[in-house]
Amino acid sequence: MKKLALLLLFLPCLLAKAQNTANLTLSASSPDDITATLVLEDVHFHPNLGTGLADTKLETVVSVNFKEKTTESTVIQLNEPKMMRLQYAGKGISKTWMLFIQPGDDLTINLSANGDVSYTGKSAGYQTFLKNYFLENQYQYLPVFGYKPSQIENKSVVQQSDSLKQIRLDAYQKFKSANPASPAFEAYVLATTATEPSLIQKMIQEKIMRRNRVMKLDPAQRKELEDFTLTDFKILPDDALLSQAYRDELRNWTLIPSTRKFPLGAETRYEISPEALKDVYAFSKEKMANNPKQKEYLLTYWLNYAATAIPTLETAKTLLQDYKTTFPQSPYSDYITKLIAVKETLQPGSPVPDVTLLGTDSAAVSFSKLSGKPLCVVYAFSIGQHEPGMKALEDKYAGKVTFLYVSVASGIPLGTWKQYAKDRPGVKHLWASDENISILTEKHAIDIRYPFLVADGAGKIISRWIPQEFPANKTLDAELEKAVGK
């Protein structure tokens, strides 16, 4: 009797566990030199070096080479439906398929040596439907549709995109009659089907407007492209956030009315203005009142933009106050609060926060030891980034300014970096380990949009929020003039 009671207690635990996991098995008919990788596309905000919060986390769940074995199983934790990417590589073939995975799924993925895939198990029908009608993103259809990059007119691509939309809709109606209903899957299918043709149409029309030249669009042309979105976009259920195309158009649709009131200006590098941010935040909150997940998604996105993409802090503080009231349990409030606090320490006149990194000779170098001459710090997110374009400024301020290139490229070993970093008169290079990149993120608020810091000879900040500008960086030049003149 006691054993029966224990079993009865244990069964709900097993059931709960099964309802929050999915079993996935990768299988090949025979050993072969092909690799299959499953990547979870988790739509939630998470810290990302250089952009603050990114809206999607791509996490490798399992990767297996079938050279020595023919099967590999994995269990993933999830409490709601998610999209995954199945990546195939081998024998000169590279493909990606989308998968729709729900809690409780038990799916076997059967891979063949010729680059094909089939599915068996509870959710096989969903995966087969996606395989037949959906590539990873809309741009993969361009070569299929006969798109020619050198050709200005590609209108037939738009017609084929519309045809694909109707084919998908017809096929989905048949699919629904033979498979269990899933609101999340329907939302993904309908959202992607509705938004991808619009994105392709805008891309083709913009190409015609520019006539394959690098040129600015005039206000009438920009309005024509924006009108595509305003006309075509429709708010769908919250599960539509599974679709990247939908998320992109959702943000665009909410932003257009605000940027028409408060236009993006070249003098601000086309960043969204504080006035436009406040307006789009309020507009998103109102329009998504009946779509709680989309409301939180949009308000988090605009708050993050305010805290990271514009130099001033007043807008971020204002939006954060409302955000905390609207979403009192949100984990993102603390993140933005800390980011704002860091940026407040990086105002003009504040000392450059001291961090110790490694030089080209592997010796420790602290920022506090570099005072004496004005300092131009360049945060490089890849090896050699910005350095070629900085030569004119290096020559102009030779002997007057120390140029400091700081590698903040994650995962690059010190030995590899040393091969490319060469100190020269007036120029130093420093390497940051992954641990020190985190410290620089906390102390210097490193951001790919603002890769420069200028300090005077006493180590006091003159300007931290200097963007990259082409072909010449006039803002950086002006800040260096201030530093030399002090």
FIPA-897360 format. One record per residue (C-alpha): residue number from 0; residue in one letter; chain; x, y, z. Coordinates in steps of 0.001 Angstrom, whole numbers, plus 500000, padded with zeros to 6 digits. Each point is the difference from the previous one (the first is absolute). Last residue first. Example, Ala and Ser with C-alpha at 12.3 -4.5 7.8 and 13.67 -1.06 7.14 Angstrom:
2
> 1:s:A:513670:498940:507140;
> 0:a:A:498630:496560:500660;
***
This chain:
486
> 485:k:A:542679:571960:477108;
> 484:g:A:500516:500598:496273;
> 483:v:A:501122:496454:499262;
> 482:a:A:496866:498535:501600;
> 481:k:A:497676:502449:498284;
> 480:e:A:501559:499254:496606;
> 479:l:A:499594:496287:500795;
> 478:e:A:496262:500593:500518;
> 477:a:A:499738:501766:496616;
> 476:d:A:501809:497161:498214;
> 475:l:A:497696:497431:501619;
> 474:t:A:496941:501904:498776;
> 473:k:A:501437:500444:496497;
> 472:n:A:500637:496294:499475;
> 471:a:A:500866:499895:496328;
> 470:p:A:498367:497830:497309;
> 469:f:A:498009:499090:501967;
> 468:e:A:499104:500395:503678;
> 467:q:A:500478:497616:502931;
> 466:p:A:498219:501357:503044;
> 465:i:A:501361:502007:502961;
> 464:w:A:498234:499513:503340;
> 463:r:A:502898:500197:502501;
> 462:s:A:501048:503646:499814;
> 461:i:A:502496:502143:501901;
> 460:i:A:500701:497422:502697;
> 459:k:A:502675:500881:502557;
> 458:g:A:503337:498153:499881;
> 457:a:A:502080:503087:500780;
> 456:g:A:501216:500243:496407;
> 455:d:A:496434:500286:498725;
> 454:a:A:497710:497097:499158;
> 453:v:A:498280:498892:496784;
> 452:l:A:497936:496805:499836;
> 451:f:A:499057:498219:496787;
> 450:p:A:497980:496959:498846;
> 449:y:A:496508:501484:500339;
> 448:r:A:497681:497776:497948;
> 447:i:A:501901:496828:500964;
> 446:d:A:499411:500765:503668;
> 445:i:A:502411:499797:502907;
> 444:a:A:498319:501198:503200;
> 443:h:A:503428:501020:501394;
> 442:k:A:499742:498538:503518;
> 441:e:A:497581:497063:499714;
> 440:t:A:500741:499164:496364;
> 439:l:A:503706:500497:500642;
> 438:i:A:499758:497524:502885;
> 437:s:A:498191:497491:497777;
> 436:i:A:502699:500433:497344;
> 435:n:A:502491:499406:502812;
> 434:e:A:498578:496538:500645;
> 433:d:A:499952:499207:496274;
> 432:s:A:503661:501036:499888;
> 431:a:A:500768:503545:498887;
> 430:w:A:502975:500791:497781;
> 429:l:A:501698:503400:499855;
> 428:h:A:501658:501784:497097;
> 427:k:A:502021:503216:500096;
> 426:v:A:500566:502743:497428;
> 425:g:A:502011:503220:500403;
> 424:p:A:503111:498451:498521;
> 423:r:A:499154:496461:498848;
> 422:d:A:498415:496936:501613;
> 421:k:A:499151:497089:497726;
> 420:a:A:496871:497953:500623;
> 419:y:A:499354:497373:497308;
> 418:q:A:502089:497029:501156;
> 417:k:A:499406:500999:503621;
> 416:w:A:496257:499274:499654;
> 415:t:A:500636:496311:499249;
> 414:g:A:502261:499615:503034;
> 413:l:A:497523:501768:502296;
> 412:p:A:497206:497653:498992;
> 411:i:A:496887:501393:498222;
> 410:g:A:496807:498818:501741;
> 409:s:A:498299:503385:500388;
> 408:a:A:501197:502917:497924;
> 407:v:A:500544:502884:502419;
> 406:s:A:503413:500949:498600;
> 405:v:A:501000:503430:501287;
> 404:y:A:501762:502331:497558;
> 403:l:A:501575:502921:501870;
> 402:f:A:500999:503096:498049;
> 401:t:A:502212:502289:502081;
> 400:v:A:499564:503635:498969;
> 399:k:A:502436:502868:499369;
> 398:g:A:503043:498332:498431;
> 397:a:A:498028:499190:496846;
> 396:y:A:496624:501752:500086;
> 395:k:A:499496:500413:496246;
> 394:d:A:501773:496741:499144;
> 393:e:A:497915:497918:502428;
> 392:l:A:496883:501814:498758;
> 391:a:A:500767:499036:496398;
> 390:k:A:500848:496444:501063;
> 389:m:A:496675:499395:501773;
> 388:g:A:498272:498350:497042;
> 387:p:A:502530:497171:499899;
> 386:e:A:499571:499377:503770;
> 385:h:A:496180:499936:500177;
> 384:q:A:499856:496198:500580;
> 383:g:A:503412:498328:499900;
> 382:i:A:498785:496804:501654;
> 381:s:A:496288:500221:500764;
> 380:f:A:497972:501885:502612;
> 379:a:A:502629:502746:500235;
> 378:y:A:499532:502620:502743;
> 377:v:A:502059:503042:498969;
> 376:v:A:501300:502175:502841;
> 375:c:A:501387:503415:499060;
> 374:l:A:502138:501348:502840;
> 373:p:A:501315:503485:500660;
> 372:k:A:503590:499862:501217;
> 371:g:A:501232:499530:503543;
> 370:s:A:497660:497222:501089;
> 369:l:A:500598:496398:498925;
> 368:k:A:500731:498555:503434;
> 367:s:A:496377:500314:501162;
> 366:f:A:498884:497896:497029;
> 365:s:A:501966:497103:501440;
> 364:v:A:502456:497873:498014;
> 363:a:A:501019:496451:500944;
> 362:a:A:502883:498617:497931;
> 361:s:A:499270:497418:497287;
> 360:d:A:502481:501756:497648;
> 359:t:A:497117:501113:497758;
> 358:g:A:498231:501467:503008;
> 357:l:A:497704:498351:502531;
> 356:l:A:497081:501650:501818;
> 355:t:A:499481:501834:503298;
> 354:v:A:496849:502107:500345;
> 353:d:A:499701:503462:501529;
> 352:p:A:496825:501953:499349;
> 351:v:A:500892:503117:497966;
> 350:p:A:499596:502855:502461;
> 349:s:A:496825:502083:499741;
> 348:g:A:500222:503441:498384;
> 347:p:A:497621:499153:497149;
> 346:q:A:497525:497247:501029;
> 345:l:A:501015:496367:500363;
> 344:t:A:498784:499419:503574;
> 343:e:A:496384:500658:498947;
> 342:k:A:500409:497315:497332;
> 341:v:A:500656:497419:502711;
> 340:a:A:496856:500972:501947;
> 339:i:A:497928:499828:496788;
> 338:l:A:501290:496495:499352;
> 337:k:A:499204:498925:503558;
> 336:t:A:496384:501188:499699;
> 335:i:A:499689:498382:496577;
> 334:y:A:501031:496600:501406;
> 333:d:A:497855:500379:503110;
> 332:s:A:496922:500776:497900;
> 331:y:A:500637:497056:497681;
> 330:p:A:498958:497351:502507;
> 329:s:A:496356:501122:499674;
> 328:q:A:497888:499455:503114;
> 327:p:A:498645:503570:500300;
> 326:f:A:499082:500120:496293;
> 325:t:A:497862:503124:499493;
> 324:t:A:501341:501859:503044;
> 323:k:A:503610:499097:499262;
> 322:y:A:499483:500947:496344;
> 321:d:A:498578:503413:500911;
> 320:q:A:503121:500927:501997;
> 319:l:A:502228:498425:497366;
> 318:l:A:498474:502188:497294;
> 317:t:A:500903:503200:501845;
> 316:k:A:503500:498810:500928;
> 315:a:A:500712:498867:496442;
> 314:t:A:498826:503360:498639;
> 313:e:A:502195:501976:502421;
> 312:l:A:503143:497996:499256;
> 311:t:A:501527:501808:497014;
> 310:p:A:502354:498182:497633;
> 309:i:A:497398:498122:497950;
> 308:a:A:500310:496329:499048;
> 307:t:A:500381:498268:503356;
> 306:a:A:497440:501109:502578;
> 305:a:A:497407:501302:497542;
> 304:y:A:500375:496920:497800;
> 303:n:A:499550:497737:503045;
> 302:l:A:496822:501850:500927;
> 301:w:A:498748:499694:496406;
> 300:y:A:500593:496224:499944;
> 299:t:A:498560:499390:503466;
> 298:l:A:496869:501937:499037;
> 297:l:A:499686:497996:496791;
> 296:y:A:500368:496537:501559;
> 295:e:A:497843:500857:503008;
> 294:k:A:497186:501186:497739;
> 293:q:A:500457:497010:497706;
> 292:k:A:499633:497627:502941;
> 291:p:A:496978:501870:501375;
> 290:n:A:497985:500197:496768;
> 289:n:A:496764:501782:500935;
> 288:a:A:501709:503276:500951;
> 287:m:A:502308:499661:496994;
> 286:k:A:498885:503182:498226;
> 285:e:A:500169:502154:503149;
> 284:k:A:503371:498816:501301;
> 283:s:A:501492:500108:496525;
> 282:f:A:498802:503595:499479;
> 281:a:A:501409:501086:503384;
> 280:y:A:503412:498474:499218;
> 279:v:A:499843:501367:496458;
> 278:d:A:499446:503540:501323;
> 277:k:A:502671:499860:502685;
> 276:l:A:502464:498670:497476;
> 275:a:A:499029:502636:497405;
> 274:e:A:500641:502817:502486;
> 273:p:A:503350:498520:501054;
> 272:s:A:501036:499787:496332;
> 271:i:A:500419:496716:498149;
> 270:e:A:503512:499874:498589;
> 269:y:A:500376:501171:496431;
> 268:r:A:503645:500985:500518;
> 267:t:A:498802:502889:502224;
> 266:e:A:500932:502637:497398;
> 265:a:A:498519:497774:497308;
> 264:g:A:496589:500427:501599;
> 263:l:A:497268:497503:500781;
> 262:p:A:496658:501757:499816;
> 261:f:A:497907:500749:503129;
> 260:k:A:496339:499826:498944;
> 259:r:A:500760:497644:497129;
> 258:t:A:502420:498175:502270;
> 257:s:A:497147:499369:502440;
> 256:p:A:497540:498689:497394;
> 255:i:A:502701:497658:498580;
> 254:l:A:501083:498420:503294;
> 253:t:A:497055:497703:500721;
> 252:w:A:500064:498489:496527;
> 251:n:A:503787:499574:500011;
> 250:r:A:499993:498211:503341;
> 249:l:A:497245:497649:498847;
> 248:e:A:501723:499572:496634;
> 247:d:A:503159:498638:501596;
> 246:r:A:498074:497820:502452;
> 245:y:A:497890:498567:497169;
> 244:a:A:503046:499088:497916;
> 243:q:A:501565:498390:503073;
> 242:s:A:496960:497770:500496;
> 241:l:A:499551:498560:503511;
> 240:l:A:498544:503407:500936;
> 239:a:A:496866:498787:498193;
> 238:d:A:499152:498232:503270;
> 237:d:A:498621:503329:501224;
> 236:p:A:497038:499851:497606;
> 235:l:A:500199:502046:496762;
> 234:i:A:500137:503750:499408;
> 233:k:A:499729:500719:496281;
> 232:f:A:502665:501479:497739;
> 231:d:A:499206:500575:496333;
> 230:t:A:498926:503647:499776;
> 229:l:A:502324:501572:502580;
> 228:t:A:502872:497812:498809;
> 227:f:A:499628:500850:496323;
> 226:d:A:499420:503636:500976;
> 225:e:A:503490:500090:501487;
> 224:l:A:501517:499235:496609;
> 223:e:A:498011:502783:498306;
> 222:k:A:500825:502415:502825;
> 221:r:A:503718:499353:499555;
> 220:q:A:499659:500750:496287;
> 219:a:A:498109:503236:500647;
> 218:p:A:502574:501112:502599;
> 217:d:A:502942:499496:497602;
> 216:l:A:502021:496814:500139;
> 215:k:A:503710:500425:500505;
> 214:m:A:502411:498555:497470;
> 213:v:A:502332:497082:499523;
> 212:r:A:498954:498883:496545;
> 211:n:A:498215:496892:498723;
> 210:r:A:497152:502090:498601;
> 209:r:A:499303:501397:503489;
> 208:m:A:496246:500050:499437;
> 207:i:A:500020:496634:498212;
> 206:k:A:501965:498437:502871;
> 205:e:A:497531:501529:502459;
> 204:q:A:497138:498382:498090;
> 203:i:A:501659:496565:500118;
> 202:m:A:500651:500265:503747;
> 201:k:A:496491:501277:500682;
> 200:q:A:498445:497112:498066;
> 199:i:A:502188:497479:501809;
> 198:l:A:498968:501348:503402;
> 197:s:A:496321:499959:499017;
> 196:p:A:500284:496440:498712;
> 195:e:A:501580:498910:503323;
> 194:t:A:497379:501599:502259;
> 193:a:A:496803:498036:499360;
> 192:t:A:501487:496511:499647;
> 191:t:A:502250:500522:503028;
> 190:a:A:497084:501101:502163;
> 189:l:A:497634:497316:498655;
> 188:v:A:502444:497132:500539;
> 187:y:A:501250:501193:503394;
> 186:a:A:496483:500717:501314;
> 185:e:A:498757:496641:498754;
> 184:f:A:502859:498248:501756;
> 183:a:A:499255:501840:503258;
> 182:p:A:496257:499311:499784;
> 181:s:A:500623:496256:499555;
> 180:a:A:497155:497874:498625;
> 179:p:A:500735:496300:499639;
> 178:n:A:500699:498967:496399;
> 177:a:A:497930:498840:497004;
> 176:s:A:497549:502847:499425;
> 175:k:A:502564:502604:500967;
> 174:f:A:502431:498829:497306;
> 173:k:A:497427:500528:497249;
> 172:q:A:499441:503601:501126;
> 171:y:A:503761:500407:500277;
> 170:a:A:500534:498940:496406;
> 169:d:A:497614:502665:498719;
> 168:l:A:501674:502701:502094;
> 167:r:A:503485:498917:498967;
> 166:i:A:499096:499928:496315;
> 165:q:A:498452:503471:500322;
> 164:k:A:503171:501447:501524;
> 163:l:A:502163:498209:497448;
> 162:s:A:498049:501723:497232;
> 161:d:A:500575:503387:501635;
> 160:s:A:503736:499292:500129;
> 159:q:A:499921:498937:496360;
> 158:q:A:498440:503334:499036;
> 157:v:A:502571:501920:502045;
> 156:v:A:502865:498084:498366;
> 155:s:A:498540:500834:496574;
> 154:k:A:500614:503639:500875;
> 153:n:A:503774:499633:499914;
> 152:e:A:500892:503196:498118;
> 151:i:A:503383:501429:500944;
> 150:q:A:502086:497014:498923;
> 149:s:A:503438:499499:501523;
> 148:p:A:498531:498134:502982;
> 147:k:A:498040:497553:497785;
> 146:y:A:497029:498311:501713;
> 145:g:A:498879:496817:498233;
> 144:f:A:497285:499018:502504;
> 143:v:A:502150:497255:501492;
> 142:p:A:502858:502518:500245;
> 141:l:A:497729:502301:502063;
> 140:y:A:498371:497291:502128;
> 139:q:A:502830:499934:502527;
> 138:y:A:499184:503661:500692;
> 137:q:A:496685:499026:501607;
> 136:n:A:501598:498205:502925;
> 135:e:A:500803:496433:501102;
> 134:l:A:497998:498468:497154;
> 133:f:A:496312:499226:500396;
> 132:y:A:497557:497969:497871;
> 131:n:A:501125:496380:499735;
> 130:k:A:502281:499863:503032;
> 129:l:A:497470:501891:502112;
> 128:f:A:497255:497500:499124;
> 127:t:A:502328:497068:500683;
> 126:q:A:500886:501459:503396;
> 125:y:A:496351:500421:501013;
> 124:g:A:499095:496482:498860;
> 123:a:A:502844:498421:501987;
> 122:s:A:498646:501311:503325;
> 121:k:A:499327:496668:501725;
> 120:g:A:502702:497976:498349;
> 119:t:A:501761:499561:496694;
> 118:y:A:501773:502566:497861;
> 117:s:A:501773:500188:496682;
> 116:v:A:503163:501778:498873;
> 115:d:A:501963:500409:496771;
> 114:g:A:503624:500912:499421;
> 113:n:A:501031:497046:497812;
> 112:a:A:501498:498082:502945;
> 111:s:A:496614:499686:501677;
> 110:l:A:498724:501413:503270;
> 109:n:A:497126:498608:502084;
> 108:i:A:498794:502325:502760;
> 107:t:A:498133:498127:502730;
> 106:l:A:497499:502006:502038;
> 105:d:A:498436:499455:503421;
> 104:d:A:498100:503183:500876;
> 103:g:A:498712:500531:503557;
> 102:p:A:500643:503740:500052;
> 101:q:A:499783:501337:496429;
> 100:i:A:502560:500182:497172;
> 99:f:A:499570:501656:496602;
> 98:l:A:502993:499347:497754;
> 97:m:A:501566:502200:497305;
> 96:w:A:502361:498476:497461;
> 95:t:A:503575:501034:499176;
> 94:k:A:502187:498634:497224;
> 93:s:A:503682:499631:499124;
> 92:i:A:501225:497426:497497;
> 91:g:A:503645:499694:498947;
> 90:k:A:500253:496450:501286;
> 89:g:A:498728:501042:503440;
> 88:a:A:497978:502568:501892;
> 87:y:A:496405:499931:501297;
> 86:q:A:498497:502604:502332;
> 85:l:A:496656:499385:501706;
> 84:r:A:498756:503326:501334;
> 83:m:A:497544:500101:502865;
> 82:m:A:496757:501850:500683;
> 81:k:A:498469:499851:503458;
> 80:p:A:496713:498930:501572;
> 79:e:A:499647:500597:503751;
> 78:n:A:501406:498533:503211;
> 77:l:A:503327:498859:498636;
> 76:q:A:502809:497747:501188;
> 75:i:A:501819:498035:497329;
> 74:v:A:500731:496267:499981;
> 73:t:A:502634:498677:497618;
> 72:s:A:500533:496943:497854;
> 71:e:A:502843:499122:497622;
> 70:t:A:499987:497351:497295;
> 69:t:A:502206:498623:497245;
> 68:k:A:503414:499900:501591;
> 67:e:A:503605:500366:498834;
> 66:k:A:499786:502375:497031;
> 65:f:A:496557:501236:500972;
> 64:n:A:501259:503325:501320;
> 63:v:A:497714:501317:502712;
> 62:s:A:499005:503428:501262;
> 61:v:A:497555:500512:502853;
> 60:v:A:498038:502850:501579;
> 59:t:A:501839:502943:498466;
> 58:e:A:498394:503152:501406;
> 57:l:A:498843:502951:497936;
> 56:k:A:498624:502655:502344;
> 55:t:A:497552:502472:498508;
> 54:d:A:499085:503561:501029;
> 53:a:A:503511:501316:500654;
> 52:l:A:500420:502233:503051;
> 51:g:A:502882:502465:500247;
> 50:t:A:501229:500177:496411;
> 49:g:A:503802:499724:500284;
> 48:l:A:500314:496737:501888;
> 47:n:A:496574:498422:500342;
> 46:p:A:497987:499724:503201;
> 45:h:A:496781:497988:499504;
> 44:f:A:496528:500725:498686;
> 43:h:A:497795:497066:499122;
> 42:v:A:499206:498149:496791;
> 41:d:A:501903:496712:500342;
> 40:e:A:501081:498641:496635;
> 39:l:A:501448:496648:501078;
> 38:v:A:502759:498736:497714;
> 37:l:A:500190:496318:499015;
> 36:t:A:503150:498960:498152;
> 35:a:A:500523:497173:497504;
> 34:t:A:503421:499064:498683;
> 33:i:A:500811:497738:497067;
> 32:d:A:503000:497708:499551;
> 31:d:A:497991:496774:499828;
> 30:p:A:499017:497085:502215;
> 29:s:A:496757:498425:498738;
> 28:s:A:496252:500775:499905;
> 27:a:A:500492:503224:501967;
> 26:s:A:498069:501027:503129;
> 25:l:A:499552:503099:502144;
> 24:t:A:497629:499383:502906;
> 23:l:A:498028:502687:501802;
> 22:n:A:498067:499544:503243;
> 21:a:A:498061:503062:501149;
> 20:t:A:499671:501174:503569;
> 19:n:A:497569:501917:502207;
> 18:q:A:496972:497688:499688;
> 17:a:A:502198:496961:500563;
> 16:k:A:501228:501485:503294;
> 15:a:A:496468:500717:501159;
> 14:l:A:498958:496435:499162;
> 13:l:A:502988:498526:501844;
> 12:c:A:499222:502124:503056;
> 11:p:A:496310:499047:499816;
> 10:l:A:501052:496306:499954;
> 9:f:A:502220:500176:503083;
> 8:l:A:497212:500542:502510;
> 7:l:A:498003:497094:498584;
> 6:l:A:503142:497872:500037;
> 5:l:A:500659:500884:503624;
> 4:a:A:496440:499039:500923;
> 3:l:A:500333:496711:498119;
> 2:k:A:503249:499216:501782;
> 1:k:A:498361:500706:503367;
> 0:m:A:497150:497655:499126;
***
